[in-house]
C-alpha cells in the first residue's frame, strides 16, 4: 500500500513537472522567435509558436488525481495509533490502529501517538528536559517530609496512552503528553503524599505503603486524561546527611536493644526451666509421700480387719440369746396356761445364763490375765537375755521410718559375729591400755 501511495505521488508530481516543462518550452520558443523575425527582413516569416497552456493546464489538473489519491492513503505504523483531525470539524471520534486507512485529502489529517509503554524517571525534570548541570542530583525528586526535611526520591513510572481515548487526548491535552502532563502530575502526587509521613516512615517503616498510595493516586489522576499507569517504582531514597548519621546511630542502638532482648528472653527461659525442674522434684516428692501414706493406710486397714475376727464368738452368743428370748416369747404367747411356769423357767434360765455369762467372763478375764502375765514374763525373760531389744522397741516407737535388723550374737556362719568380736576385742584392749599406768 505504501508502494501504491508513493507511485501515485510520483505520477502526480511527474505530470505537474511535465506541464511546467511544456509551458517553459513554449515560452522559450516564443522568446527565440522574435530575434529570428528581425533578421529575416523581407523574407516570409515562419509562423509564431503557440503557447500550449490548455494542454499544460489539463495535465496539471490531471496530476491532482493521483496526488489526492496518495494523500487519502494513511499508514499507521506498528506500536502507533492515530486519530482523524478535520480542518472543519476538529478531532473526529474513533482510533486508527496500525494498518492502512483512508482519509479525506486536504480536509482531514491523522495525528499519530505512540501507544507503547513509556518510562518516566526523576532523571528528567518536570518540564520533560534533562537537567544540564548536577546530573547526580537530577536523578532525584526533592520532597519535604513531615519534619520539614528534604528527601530525594528516585522514581520510575511506567505508563502508556489509552488507544481508546486518543481523540480526547488530541482535543484537550497539551502536547507532547509525556512532557506536559506526566512529569508534573507525578511530582505533585509525591509532594502531596510524602508530607503526611516522617522521614523514617518513608525510608523504612512504611515505604511500601507510601509507594502503593502514590501509585494509586498517580493512576487515578492520569486515568482521567487517558493515560494508563502500569507500575510506579520507588528505586532509591536519599536522606539528609545529618539525619542519615542520626538514623545510623539509632539503628545501632536498636540492634543492641534487640540483642539485649534476645539475651533477656534466653535468661527467662533458663529461669523457667529451673522452675519446671523444681516443680517436677516437688511433684515427685509429693507422689512419694502419698505412696508411703497409702502403704500406712493399708497396714492400718489390715490390722483393723484382723481385729474383726476376734469377736465372732461374742456376736454368736449375743445372737443365740436373742433367738432364745424370741422363742420364749412365742412359747408364752401360744401357751397361756404355762405362762407362770414359763416365767419361772425363764427366770431360772436367765439366772443361770447370767451365772454362765459371769463365769465365762470371769474365765475370760482370768485367761486373758494369765496370758498377759505369761507374755510379760516371756518378754521380761527375753529382755533380760537380750537387753538390746529395748533399744529396738524404743527406736520403733520413736519413728516408723527406721528399719531394725536383729543379728544373732553367737552365729557361727554370720559375718556380723566376727565384726562384733573384733569390736569387743578392740574395746577390751583400749580399756587395758587406759588402765595401765603411763611411765613418767
Secondary structure, 3 states (H helix, E strand, C coil): CHHHHHHHHHHHHHHHHHHHHHHHHHHHHHHHHHHHHHHHCCCCCCCCCCCCHHHHHHHHHHHHHHHHHHHHEEEECCCEEEEEEECCCEECCCCECCEEEECCCCCEEEEEEECCCEEEECCECCCCCECCCCHHHHCCEEEECCCCCEEEEEEEEEEEECHHHHHHHHHHCCCCHHHHCHHHHHHHHHHHHHHHCCHHHHHHHCHHHHHHHHHHHHHHHHHHCCEEEEEEEEEEEECCHHHHHHHHHHHHHHHHHHHHHHHHHHHHHHHHHHHHHHHHHHHHHHHHHHHHHHHHHHHHHHHHHHHHCCCHHHHHHHHHHHHHHHHHHHHHHHCCCCHHHHHHHHHHHHHHHHHHHHHHHHHHHHHHHHHHHHHHHHHHHHHHHCCHHHHHHHHHHHCCCCCCCCCCCCCCCCHHHHHHHHHHHHHHHHHHHHHCCCCC
